Amino acid sequence: MSQSYIYESNNEKNIKKFAKNFVKNKAKYNPDFIHIKGKILIKDINYIKENLKYKSFSNTSRVVLIEIDDITIDAQNSMLKILEENNEDTTIIISINNINRLLDTIKSRCIIEKDETVSKNNYYIESFISMNLEERLSFIDNINDTEDFIINVFSYIIENYKEIDNIEEKLKKLNEIQKSLHNNISSKLLLTDLALNI
């Protein structure tokens, strides 16, 4: 029986771990595991549709993981058709950091699972934003994964931008810091920069 899931999370490690629970073929290259991520457009959904026309390569169930950073309404409507016509041998997993960004018609056709770390992360991020500078710097010293925390702060601010003062300046600074993450600059140093500017 086919299954479709929505997994609410902004933690990429947890998203992949959740998806792997459904993947029977553990080979490094698995043609029955379809994975797209980022800003999802109609062309991405069409790519999935085209792949689902064919039978499984390894006679095991197929898994489709759609990691959504952003998605157009047109793409959501197209994705709805995939959910409605899903083959019995296919599990579809839609991951998104805020389930309220999805159409109700999509949510009604899926089993909804939530990453327990989401609400916990939001609590820490809200606390971090409300702290004074001295408290933020002390907080940074106790964080194990500073890179993940920067990414989570960025996601949180985008989702809650209406409630945050000087949002344009903060987003500009966060974009600069996120780009620096790929340049082998210490994530703790970048988080300190974030503490000074958020």
Legacy VTK file of the C-alpha trace (Angstrom):
# vtk DataFile Version 3.0
C-alpha trace
ASCII
DATASET POLYDATA
POINTS 198 float
0.000 0.000 0.000
1.369 3.411 -0.923
2.091 5.953 1.783
2.628 9.689 1.635
4.192 11.613 4.482
4.835 15.201 5.441
7.852 15.484 7.738
8.046 18.899 9.399
11.697 19.623 10.084
14.477 22.062 9.319
17.223 19.611 10.255
18.692 18.014 7.126
20.308 15.156 9.048
16.986 14.196 10.625
15.170 14.505 7.279
17.578 12.054 5.615
17.385 9.722 8.597
13.576 9.738 8.393
13.632 9.013 4.651
16.154 6.166 5.021
13.661 4.310 7.222
11.672 3.635 4.044
14.568 2.803 1.694
15.040 -0.965 1.390
17.883 -0.837 -1.121
20.834 0.526 0.887
23.243 0.676 -2.074
25.184 3.932 -2.476
23.571 4.487 -5.887
19.895 3.651 -5.723
17.788 4.480 -8.805
14.633 3.804 -6.785
15.382 6.721 -4.442
14.341 10.033 -6.031
15.497 13.134 -4.162
14.874 16.778 -5.043
15.413 19.800 -2.828
15.404 23.594 -2.814
12.834 25.832 -4.455
10.381 23.388 -5.984
8.912 24.328 -9.361
6.546 22.539 -11.748
9.519 21.202 -13.740
10.721 19.399 -10.588
7.323 17.777 -10.064
7.230 16.807 -13.748
10.629 15.146 -13.294
9.155 13.025 -10.491
6.058 12.188 -12.561
8.229 11.029 -15.441
10.290 8.756 -13.180
7.215 7.260 -11.544
5.897 6.094 -14.919
8.386 3.220 -14.852
8.591 0.157 -12.655
11.043 -0.155 -9.802
14.589 -1.038 -10.927
15.268 -3.450 -8.082
11.762 -4.796 -7.455
11.660 -2.971 -4.125
9.475 -0.056 -3.145
10.518 3.351 -4.406
11.000 6.389 -2.181
10.544 10.001 -3.297
11.982 12.668 -0.983
10.954 16.263 -1.733
12.900 18.667 0.513
11.165 22.026 0.253
12.889 25.333 0.912
10.218 27.114 -1.108
7.455 25.957 -3.460
5.105 27.669 -5.906
1.333 27.194 -5.746
1.419 25.711 -9.250
3.983 23.149 -8.122
1.848 22.293 -5.086
-1.190 21.706 -7.295
0.894 19.491 -9.564
2.287 17.625 -6.546
-1.266 17.014 -5.372
-1.898 14.941 -8.520
1.092 12.752 -7.700
-0.314 12.125 -4.230
-3.743 11.288 -5.660
-2.336 8.897 -8.267
0.478 7.421 -6.205
1.480 3.856 -7.141
1.297 1.141 -4.522
5.050 0.595 -4.579
5.993 4.229 -3.897
6.462 6.148 -0.644
6.432 9.931 -0.980
8.020 12.076 1.726
7.568 15.849 1.687
9.838 17.661 4.127
9.277 21.303 5.012
10.158 23.470 7.999
6.646 24.887 8.383
3.699 22.683 7.445
1.393 25.711 7.227
3.077 26.643 3.939
1.440 23.637 2.273
-2.075 23.507 0.825
-4.689 21.861 3.036
-5.476 19.447 0.196
-1.869 18.185 0.325
-1.881 17.876 4.117
-5.146 15.904 4.040
-3.560 13.240 1.809
-0.485 12.663 3.945
0.501 11.193 7.265
2.006 14.086 9.223
5.142 13.544 11.291
7.004 16.249 13.207
10.674 16.375 14.065
10.773 16.806 17.836
13.814 19.051 17.512
11.830 21.756 15.636
10.015 23.225 18.641
13.136 22.823 20.782
15.256 24.638 18.189
12.704 27.442 17.923
12.796 27.889 21.690
16.594 28.256 21.649
16.510 30.618 18.677
13.829 32.826 20.232
15.860 32.933 23.438
19.039 33.781 21.517
17.359 36.657 19.651
15.930 38.133 22.863
19.248 37.980 24.779
21.603 40.886 25.291
25.068 40.646 23.737
26.798 39.274 26.839
24.189 36.511 27.172
24.490 35.627 23.481
28.267 35.252 23.659
27.921 33.031 26.728
25.246 31.004 24.913
27.566 30.463 21.918
30.216 28.904 24.158
27.760 26.141 25.059
26.588 25.254 21.530
27.967 22.039 20.038
26.872 22.444 16.414
27.183 26.145 15.598
26.808 25.609 11.847
23.389 23.966 12.240
22.351 26.714 14.632
23.180 29.443 12.073
21.113 27.628 9.420
18.210 27.222 11.866
18.323 30.918 12.814
18.162 31.821 9.121
15.125 29.557 8.575
13.412 30.888 11.692
13.849 34.541 10.692
12.504 33.896 7.185
9.434 32.145 8.643
8.788 34.839 11.271
9.924 37.919 9.366
6.707 39.877 10.068
7.421 39.861 13.789
11.105 40.848 13.575
12.376 44.429 13.541
14.826 45.592 10.842
14.257 42.354 8.944
15.974 43.459 5.713
19.235 44.308 7.494
19.162 41.065 9.469
18.525 38.951 6.364
21.332 40.689 4.492
23.745 39.924 7.330
22.532 36.331 7.617
23.048 35.821 3.878
26.641 37.030 4.200
27.250 34.698 7.141
25.678 31.695 5.371
27.881 32.261 2.308
30.931 32.372 4.578
30.053 28.920 5.945
31.192 27.473 2.610
34.561 29.236 2.780
36.000 27.196 5.688
35.585 30.073 8.127
35.012 28.980 11.745
31.272 28.607 12.338
31.761 29.734 15.954
33.394 32.927 14.692
30.501 33.457 12.277
27.981 32.860 15.046
29.750 35.503 17.131
29.389 37.861 14.176
25.693 36.947 14.090
25.357 37.696 17.814
26.774 41.169 17.213
24.490 41.992 14.310
21.135 40.293 14.745
LINES 1 199
198 0 1 2 3 4 5 6 7 8 9 10 11 12 13 14 15 16 17 18 19 20 21 22 23 24 25 26 27 28 29 30 31 32 33 34 35 36 37 38 39 40 41 42 43 44 45 46 47 48 49 50 51 52 53 54 55 56 57 58 59 60 61 62 63 64 65 66 67 68 69 70 71 72 73 74 75 76 77 78 79 80 81 82 83 84 85 86 87 88 89 90 91 92 93 94 95 96 97 98 99 100 101 102 103 104 105 106 107 108 109 110 111 112 113 114 115 116 117 118 119 120 121 122 123 124 125 126 127 128 129 130 131 132 133 134 135 136 137 138 139 140 141 142 143 144 145 146 147 148 149 150 151 152 153 154 155 156 157 158 159 160 161 162 163 164 165 166 167 168 169 170 171 172 173 174 175 176 177 178 179 180 181 182 183 184 185 186 187 188 189 190 191 192 193 194 195 196 197
